[in-house]
Each structure stands twice: as C-alpha cells, then as structure tokens.
Amino acid sequence: MLFSRRRRSLLGDRKFFWRTLPHTYLYPALGFAIGLCTPLGAFVLRYLLAAPLLKAQWAHFELQYNFLFYAFMGFGTISSFILFGYILGLRSEEQRVNNRTLRVRLDELHLKSVTDGLTGSYTHGYLHEVLELEMQRSLTNHTPISLLLLDIDNFKKVNDLHGHLFGDRVIKETAETIAAGVRADDIFGRLGGDEFLTIMPGADHDTAAGVALRICASFAKSGHMATVSIGVSSLKGGEQVSHSELLHRADLNLYQAKREGKNRVCADGAAG
C-alpha cells in the first residue's frame, strides 16, 4: 500500500472542453469555420472596394445577383475543409490515443520502479530520495520531521522454521499492518529484507512516538505471525542534520528496542 502526498495544482486539475473533445469533431468544426470565411471574406473585400456612396446599394444587388456564386463557393470550400479536417482529425486522434496509452504505460513503469514487488510499498532508493527532499523542506520551513525504522522480530527464526515462502507472507502481512497504522501523509516503504521505514513530514517527537506505539500494539493485539521493534528519531525543524544522520539515530533506537526485549518502541533513548 502506498501513502504519498498528492500535490495537484488548480491548473492541472482544470480540463477545458476542447481538450477532451475528440479531434474527429474538433478539426471538422475548425474546417467549417475556415471554409465559411472564404465566401464571407470575398464579399467583405468586394464591399470595401465598392464606391463609398454606393456600398448599401452595391451590397443589395451583389447578394441578389451573385448569391448562387457565394453559395457555390461556400459549399465547395466548407465541404473541402470539413473533409480535410476529418481526415486530419482521424490521424490526430489516433496519435492522441497512442500518446495517452504511452503516458499510462510510463506511469505504470515508474510505479513499478519505485515500489517493492512483494509489499507494494516504496523501495529503498525512493525512500532515500524522498527523505532528502523532506529534510530540505523541514530545514527551509522550520517544520518537524520524524522517522520510524521498523524491523520484524526474530525473522531469521521464522525463515528457518517455516521456509522463505512463509517468510514472504510474514513480510507482506507486516507491511499491510504498518501501512494501516501510519498517517495518510506519511511515506512508507521497505528498506530491504524485513526492515521498513516510515517518513513522517510535519510530525514531532510525541506524534511519531504515538504512531509507533499504536503500530506496535496492533501486532500484539491482532495475533499476527510476528511482532516488530521500532526506532524513532525526530527533528524539530530548521536543524542542520543530514538525512543519513537522522536515519542513523533511528537505527540506534531500533537496536536499543531489540536489546530491551523486542516488540517495543524506542524513541530517542526512551523505550515503551
């Protein structure tokens, strides 16, 4: 399960009707407008060249005696431009459909490149990329940020006793439980093996610790096949700390939770 903040601009969400109108309709309509300009343009040009004092009289007799000429010119040009627009619209619509299919395919490939195939959560590389960006945002905006580093307890024993297929089930179930416990704006992923990371933009120490305790309790209460230990690290915002240092602090807290008996949370030296 993925938890990413979706930033959509108003302009990106606005859809104009001509962008959704099929080109097989749009281009013939443009052809009709262009074709209509031919007889009208010819009439207006001749009107402007007429004697100033006789313009009204000229227009009356011009329409009376040359109406069929203008009608024939209009029919010919309009039908020609409509046909040309339709043929062009067919080609353009086909290309637009192909482009849309290509965009969907590229989105799917990008999603696969940043998500773990087993759990559906974000991958190690993507998590580090997002963490750098969120750390920079925290420094710029002076907002807090927290990390939850989670590890399945006794996972090697699970693999040794039940096999790797069962171990994969445990990892998948663990990821689903963690994803259900984090906030909607948090970014959750699998660092590798049985280790997971949750990036919590805007979360201070108390908020992160509360979420970690809730996740830890959900494993103990629901009869899951394994429990987790969680290390928490936080920044208040505006501090010059690298993302690797913040991650290292979470890692130290995780090992502290392991040493104190596992199935627990350790947040900046305080276990729970």
C-alpha positions, 0 to 999 in steps of 0.5 A: 500500500502506498501513502504519498502526498498528492500535490495537484495544482488548480491548473492541472486539475482544470480540463477545458472542453476542447481538450477532451473533445475528440479531434474527429469533431474538433478539426471538422468544426475548425474546417467549417469555420475556415471554409465559411470565411472564404465566401464571407471574406470575398464579399467583405473585400468586394464591399470595401472596394465598392464606391463609398456612396454606393456600398448599401446599394452595391451590397443589395444587388451583389447578394441578389445577383451573385448569391448562387456564386457565394453559395457555390463557393461556400459549399465547395470550400466548407465541404473541402475543409470539413473533409480535410479536417476529418481526415486530419482529425482521424490521424490526430486522434489516433496519435492522441490515443497512442500518446495517452496509452504511452503516458499510462504505460510510463506511469505504470513503469515508474510505479513499478520502479519505485515500489517493492514487488512483494509489499507494494510499498516504496523501495529503498532508493525512493525512500532515500530520495524522498527523505532528502527532499523532506529534510530540505523542506523541514530545514527551509520551513522550520517544520518537524520531521520524524522517522520510524525504522521498523524491523520484524522480530526474530525473522531469521527464526521464522525463515528457518522454521517455516521456509522463505515462502512463509517468510514472504507472507510474514513480510507482506502481512507486516507491511499491510499492518504498518501501512494501516497504522501510519498517517495518510501523509506519511511515506512508507516503504521497505528498506530491504529484507524485513526492515521498513521505514516510515517518513513522517513530514510535519510530525514531532517527537510525541506524534511519531512516538504515538504512531509507533506505539499504536503500530506496535500494539496492533501486532500484539493485539491482532495475533499476527505471525510476528511482532516488530521493534521500532526506532524513532528519531525526530527533528524539530525543524530548521536543524542542520542534520543530514538525512543519513544522520537522522536515519542513523539515530533511528537505527540506534533506537531500533537496536536499543528496542531489540536489546530491551526485549523486542516488540517495543518502541524506542524513541530517542533513548526512551523505550515503551 
